[in-house]
Amino acid sequence: MTLTLGGRYAGEQHWALQPERSALVARVQTDFGGVLPDIRRAQTSRLHPRTLHSLSYTEGDGRGGRATFETTFDRRSGIVTLRQGRDEATQPLTTEYHDPVSVLLWLRSLGVDGPERLHAQLTGGRVLIQRLPDTEIAAEAAVGYFLRPGNAYVYVEAAPPHRLLRLIQPTDFGPVEANLDAQVNSTHRPERPERRRRRH
């Protein structure tokens, strides 16, 4: 997916899904750039393959260092463990949880017949999800959702394979929009520095 801020190139986001043991693992790497500071963010979500609830979630800089944030849901002990830096906290596991990645994949699974209002439980609290009127994105029929708190928009392809077509997330710099690459005009993409160097 290509990121834009105010219509200007702001980086790229790469998604990878693969089965591992008894889980589905989603890895999302976001490389901010262009009009935003050059920062990499890596998110890894292990999901239950059928329900798509979170089994564990980590977030870091994606450069081989220790994760800066980690959540583990241990169903055997009934404990949720949250680690941020050197701080660690636990709480009882009393319900099924989503994480910031798994909730998007769960919305993908709802198809066009999902309810008008639903909610998801994240470790930070309950997220209310409102179905938006059906729309079209780059000539593709799309199902839209509005999530709050967070005020994020998620647009999913109405027909299989229900790809994520557009994500809009408020940031300190303004709303950052992520669009599936096929929908982004190539004029938003600057020539990459490494390509310029090879020509000299």
N, C-alpha and C positions, 0 to 999 in steps of 0.2 A: 504494500500500500504506500502511496505517496502522501506526505504531509504538506499541508499548506497553511499559512497564516495570512489572512487578509488577501488571499489570492496569490501569495508569493511562496516559492518553494521553502519548506521548513524541515525537510528530512525524509526518511523512509522507515517503514515498519515491515518486518518480515515475520511471517507466521509459519510454524512447522508443527504438524501433528503426527504422532506415531504411537502405536501400541508398545508398551513395555511391561512385561510380566502380566499382572492382572489389572493394569491401569492404562488409561489413555493419557499421553503426556503432550502438553502443548507448550511450545517454546516461542516466545515473542521477543524479538530484538528490535528496539527503536533507536535509530541513529538520528538525533536532531542535528540540524545544520541550516545552511542558507541564512534566513533572517533570524534564526535562533542560535544560541550558543552551542558549540559542538559537544554534545553530551550523549553517551550511550546508556541505555537502560535495558536490562535483560530481565524478563519475567518467565518463570517456569511453573506451570500448574500441572499437578498430577490429579486426574479426575477418575471417578468411578465410570467405567465404560458404558454403563447403561443409564444411570440417573444423571450423570455429569456433575454430581456434587464433588466438592473439592476434597482430596485426600491430603494434599500438602501444597504449599505455595511459597516460592522464594522470589526475591527481587534484589538486584544488584547492578553493578556497572557493566557486567558482561565481559570483563577483561581478565577473568581468571581469579579475581580476588574473592574473599569470603562474602556471602550474601549479606546485604545490609538489613534485610527484613526477611523473616521466615515464619511460616505458620504451619503447624503439624496437627492433624486431627487423628488422634489415636482412638479408634473405636473399641479396642480391647480394654484399655484402661479407662475409657470415657473421659479423656482429658484433651483439652485444646492447649497447645503450647505456642506462645508468641515470643519471638526473639527479635530485638532491634538493637544492633550493635552488641554491647555487652549486657544489656538488660534482658531479662527473661520473666515472663509471667505465664501463669496457667489459669484455666477456668474449666468448669465442668462442660462436657460435651453433651448438651441436652437436645440439640436439633441438628439437622443437616445444614451445612454451610456452603456458600459459594465464595470464590475469590474474584479479584477483578478480571481475570481471564476466563474462568469457568462460567461466569454469569453470561458472558457474550456467547460462548458456545452453546449454553443452555437455551438462550433466546433463539439461536439458529435452529434448534431442534423443534421449536414450537410450530413451525410452519405457518400457514395462513389462517389456521383455525384456533389460534391461541385466544385466551380471554382478553377482555378490554382492560382489566386492571389485575395485577398480580404483584407479588413481592418476593424478594430474595433476602436471605439472611447472610450478611458478611460479618466478619469479626468486628468491624467498626460500627455495626448497627444494621437496622433493617432498611432495605432499599425498596422504595415503591416504584413500580414500573407501569407506565400508562401506554396503552396502544394508541398510536397515531393513525390518522386517516391513511389509507393505502396511497402510494405515490409511485412515481417513476423516476429512476435515476439512470441516466445515460441509456434510455430506451429499454431499461429492464424494470419490470414490475417489482416493487419493493414493499416490505412491511416495515413500518417504523415504530420505535419505542422511545419514550422519554423517561429517564431515570433520575430520581431525586431521593436524598440529597445528591449533589454532584452536578445536576443539570446537564447530563450527557444525553446525546442522541445516538441511537443505533439504528441502522437501516440494513435489513437482511433481504437478500434475493427471495422473491416469493416462490419461485419454482426451484426444484432440486437442481444443484446440490446446496441451495440456500447459503450462498457465499455472503460474507460480510461485505457490503458494498460501500458503506460510508459510516464513519464514526466521527462525532463532533464532541470534543472535550474542552471545557473552559480551563484556561491556565492564567497565570499571572500576566502573560503577554497578550492575552486575548484568546478567542476560541480557535483551537487547532483542529483542522479537519483532515481526516485520513480517508483517502479514496482508493478503491481498487485501481491498480495501475492503468488498466485498459480505459478507464474513464477520465484520466487526467491528460489534459493537453500537454504535449511534449514541450511547449514553450515555457512551462513552469520549471522544467528541469535545467539547471545550469550544467554546463560542460564540467565533468569531473576533473579536478586538478591533475590526477595521474595521466589522464588522456592527453592533456596539453603538454605535459613534460615529455611524453614519448615523441611528439612531433618536432621538438627542437633538437 
